[in-house]
Amino acid sequence: MSKRQLCILGSTGSIGCNTLDVVRLHPDKFQVLSLSAHASVDVLFEQCVEFKPQQVVMVSVKHAALLLNKLNNANITNINVLSGEQALIDIAECSSTDTVMAAIVGAAGLMPTLAAVNAGKRVLLANKEALVTSGAIFMRAVKASGAELLPIDSEHNAIFQCLPVNQQTKVGECNLLDNGISKILLTGSGGPFRNTPIETLSSVTPDQACNHPNWNMGRKISVDSATMMNKGLEFIEAKWLFNVDAKDIKVVLHPQSTIHSMVQYKDGSVIAQMGNPDMRTPIAHALSFPERIESGVAPLDFFNTQAFEFQDVNFSRFPNLKLAIEACKQGQAACTALNAANEVAVAAFLDEKIKFTDIFKINETSVKKFVSQEVENINDAIVLDKQVRIYAQTLLADFTVAFNDAVAE
């Protein structure tokens, strides 16, 4: 069997590095053709030295020049260094590539991921924002091109593994009801603030929010996990991946993150996918599907595993999750607005400009402002995304003043 030819979008992030960990174990199965990063010169340089891609992209022109200089100094002259957002699209749709890991965080990953879809690639979807931002538009493109879409998020990958085999080849067009499935059970740990008194959440720091009890993730996604917005985005993503309605999905808190998600069948059976909380497991599954390969993750040791706990969600503690579920019901404009506002709000919180609880206020206000806007095509989604970001930035001013006053006191 010939090697899969890989493009890894976002290779220096958590998902990208974990993907290369799996690839490292299987040099006979995978060839890295292209890598991309935003500005992490040193990490991408080391990846270039080890994996010898043909092309690399740094979105930042300045950092692309720094990378090229490092490569030249190391006498590595056979790697084409590109820069800019268009270059991401170019490597994603490159004819030499058959598999694209879409791991760029946020809406910035939408267009290169869509380019890979339009080119009919096997797309390993770790960028949940692509589906949240463009939903039906994205899935129509998958169907039109014949691209193969495989979910990387541990929850969606778990659901995928629990489906009947005949539905695993129909991502986006599943008919779960006719195949005996009554509900998708989407698990979430509850993050670092699952038991924190609600009245103290306004004073938590970025470092506290990023201290996830189970997963080692980037700062943006860690904050999303702390607000449970991450689960809200996954809720919306599940709707599109598995062709279900909001009423067919239930979020279940599972603090140990050992059960990654479950599928409930009409006959009373519940099938769960379990494993140690390590993203290399779903990555290896999708890279090699339908085969199974070594991921580097130790098998679950049931004799040393903590007891399984399950809880319902307290929406007073996690209002962002409720907001996302409502957006899923309201339509594409609400989902696009939610994601754009959240990216602005989380960045402001990480920069210590607003309080943790202000993230929800900015998200809620933004969704209400744009919920009725029409989103018929990808250009509509991009325009709306930009409009919401501008609006959310204007909201930040009032919250920043209040935050600074509180700090001064």
N, C-alpha and C positions, 0 to 999 in steps of 0.2 A: 504494500500500500504506500502511495506517495505521501510525502510530508504535507501537512497543512501549512499554508503560507499565511503568516499572521501579520496584522496591523494592530498595534495596541495604542489606542487613543487615551492619553492620560497615563503613561507608563511609569511616571515617578510617584503617583499617588498610591494609596493603600491597595486598591484593586489591581492596579498595574503591576506593582511589585510582587503581589501574590501570584498574579498570572505568570510572571517570569520565574517565580519559584517552582511552579508546576512544570513549565516548559523546560527548566533546567534538569528535571528528572527524566525527561523524555526527548533527548536530542535526536532520536530516530523517528519521532512522530511530528515534530514541529520545527518550522524555520521562521525566525523573526525577520520580516522584510522591512517593517517600518515602525517607528516609535514616535510619540509626541509628548511634549510637556509645555507648561506655560513659561516657567522661569527657573526651574531647578536644574541649573547647569551642571553642577558636580554629580548629581545622581544620574542624569541622562548620559553624561560622559562615561561613567563607570559601566552603564548598560551598553553603551556603544562598544566599549573595549571588550566586554564579555560576549555579547550576542551578535556583533558585527552586522547591523541592519544595513540595507542599501540606502534608506532615506530616513531622516529624522526631521521633525518639525518643532521649533520653539515659537510659540505664538508671539512672544516679545522679540521684536527685531534686535534690540540691544543685546538680549541674552543669547540670541542665535549667533551673533558675532562673537560673543565670549566663548560659546561652545566650539565654534569653528576654529578659533584661535587655540583652544586646548587640544583639539584633535590634531591640528597641524603641528603643534609642539611635540605631540606624541608620535608624530610621523604616521598618522592615520589619515590618509588622503582619499580613500575610496568610498566615503560616506557622504551622500548629498545632503547638505544642511539647508533646510528651507525655513521660512518664517511667515507669520501672518495667518489669519483665519482661513483664507482661501486654500492655503497649503494643507490644512487639516482635511478639507473636503477632497483635495487632490489625492492624498494618500489613502483616504477611506474608500474611494471609488476606483483606485488603481487596478488595472486589469490583472496584474501579477498576484494580487492578494485574493484569497478565497474566504478568509475568516477575519472579522473585525471585532476586537474587544472594545466596546464603547464605554469607557470608564472616566470620561471627563465630567467633573462635578458641575451640576447646575445647567441652566438653559444654554450655556456656551457650547454644550455638547450636542444640541439639537440638530444643527445643520450638517455637521460631519456624520452623525449617526444616520440621518435621513439620506445622506449621499450614499452611504454603504448599503442601505436598504434599497434605494433606487437602482443600484448597480447589481442587485440580486445576490449579495454576499450572505454567508452565514454570519449573523450579527448576534454577538453575545452581549445582551443588554444589561449593563450595570448602571446606566444613566437613566434613572427613573423619571427625571424631569422631562425627557423627550416625550414620553407618553402622557405625562400630566399636562404638558404645555400644548400638545397637538392631538392627543387622543385618536379620534376617528380618522383624522387626516393621516396620521402616521400609519394606522392599521390598513387604510386603503392603499397606501404606497407599498406596504408589505405584500398585500394580495396581488397588486398589479405587477410587481417585479418578480414574484416568486421567491423572494428572499426567505431565508430560514431564520426565524427569531427564537432565541433561547434565553430564558431569564437567568440572571446571575444573582440578583438579590437573594439572600439565603431563604427568605420566606417564599418568594415566587418560585424559586428553584425547587423548594420542598413541595409546594403544591403541584408543580409540574410532575415531579417524581411519583406523587400519589394518585395521579390521574390514570384512567384506563389507557392502555397503549395506543388505542385508536384515536384518542384525543390529543396525544402528545405531538402528533404531526399536524395539528389544526390550531396552533396558537393564534389567537385573534378571532377564530371562527369556531371555537369549541361549542358543543351542544351538551352541556353537563347534565341538564335535567333529563334528557332522553337517554343518558348513559348512567342513570342511577344515582346521581349526586344531588344532594339537597342543600348543601351549604359549604362554603369555604371558611375555614377557621384560621384567621391570620394572627399569629402569635407575636407578642412584643414583650420585652423584658420590663418595660416601665422606666428604664433608664436610672440615672442616679438619684432622682427625686421622687421615687415611687412612694416613699414613706415620709418624706419631708413635710413638716407642717405647712399647709397651703399659705398661711399668712406670712411665712418667712421667704417665700419664693422670690419676692421682689428684690431681695437683697443678695441673691446668689451671684457669684462671680463667674466669668468665663471659664476659668480653670476648673471650678467646681462642676460646671455644666459639661465640660469636656472629659470629665473623669468617669467614663462609662464603666459599670461594674463587670461587664462580660466581654465587650468587643473593643479592639484597638482600631480606631477610625480617625479620619481627618477631623479638623475642628468644626467645620460647617455641619457635617453629617452628625457629629457628636451632639451639637446643640439641638439639631432637629430631633435626635433621639430623646434628649432631655425634655423637650416640649411635647414629644410624641407627634410632631408634625411629620417626622419621617414615616411613622406608621400611617398617617393620613395620606401622604403621597403614595405609599405602597397600596393603600386601599384603592385609590384612583387607578393606579397601575394595574392592579389585579382585575378591575372591571374590564379593562381593555384587553389584557393578555388572555383572559379566560372567558370573555364574552358573557359576562354576568351583570346583573343589576346590583345596586347598592344593598338591597334587601337580602341578597344571597351571600353576603360577606359579613362575618362577625369577628371583631377584634377580641382576642383573649390574652390577658396578661399572664405571662409565664416567666417569672423572674430568673430562672436558671438558664434560659436560652438553649436548652438541650433539645427540645422539640421545636423545630424551625417553622413548621406550620402543619395543618391537618386538613383532610377532606372528609366531610361527613356524608355518608351514603344513605339512601332511602331505607335500607333494611336495618338501620341502626348501627351499622359498622362505622368506625372512624379509623382512617388510615393516616398515620403520622410518619413524618420523616425526621429521624433523630441523628444526632452526631455532636461531637465537640464543636463549640462555637469558633469556627475557623473558616474564613472565606475561601481557602484553597479547595475545600470539598465541593461547593457548587461550581467553582471555576473549572476544576478537573472534570466534573460531570459534563458541563456544557462543551468544553474543548473537545472531548472525545466521543460525545453522544453519537450513536447509541451504545458504544462500548463503555467499559469501566476501566479506569487506569489509576495507578497510585497517585495520591495527592500530596503525600508527605504529612498527612494528618493522622494521628494515632486513632485507632478505633475506640468507640465509646466503651468505657469500663463500667459496666452496670454495678459492680460490687464496690466501686468507689465514687459512684455518682450520687449527688445530693437528691433528696426526695423531690418529686415533681410537684410544684405548686401552680394553682390556677386561680385567677381573680377576674372579676368583671372590671370594666374601666370606669373610673370616677371622672366624669367630664368636667367637674368643677376644678379638678387638679390639672386636667389636660384639655383645656378649651380649644387648643389648636387642632386636636384630633377631631373633635365634634365639628369644627369649622370646615375641615377637609371633607368629612363625610357628607355634610350638607352641600358643599361645592360639587361633589361627585353627582349629587342628585340634581343640582341646578343647571349643569351644563358646562360646555367648554370654556366660555368666558370666565366663569367663576374659578375654574381650575387653573387657567392660565394666569389670572390675576393673583390667585393665592400663591402660586409658586414664585412669581416675580416679586411680589411684596415681601414674601418670606426671605428671599435671598438678600434683599436690601436690609430688612430688619435684623437678620442674623449677623450680617456683616457689621452693622452698627453696634450690636450688642458685644461682639467680639472685640470691637475697637473701644469698648467701654464708653459709648456715647448715650446708650439707653439702658433701661433696666430689663431684666429677663422677662418680666411680665408685660413689658411694652411690646414685645414681639407680637403677641396675640392682638393687641389693640391696633397696631399698624396693619396686620393682616386682615382683620375683620373690617376695618374702615375701607381698605382698598377693594376688597371683594364687593362690598355694598356699592361702591362707586361704579364698578365696571361690570357687574353681573349681567346686565342686559345687552352688552355689546355683542354684535354678530361676529362669529369666527367661522368662516366658510372654507378657508384655504390656509396654506402655510404662511402666506404674506400677512393675512389678517392676524394670525397668531403672533408673528414677529412684531407687528405694529402695536398690538395690544400689550405685549410684553414690555416694550419700550415705554409706552404711555404709563403703565402701572409703576414702572421703576421711577419715572420722573415724579409721579404723584406721591409715591411712598417717600421719596427723598424730601419732598416739601413737608410731609408729616413729621419727619425726623426732627425738624427744627424745634417744635414745641416740646417734644419728648426730651431732647437734649438739654434744653433750658431747665426743665423740671429735674432731670437727672443731676445736672451740675449743682442746682440749688440744694438737692438732697445731700449730695456729697459734702457741700460746704457746711451744712449743718452738722 
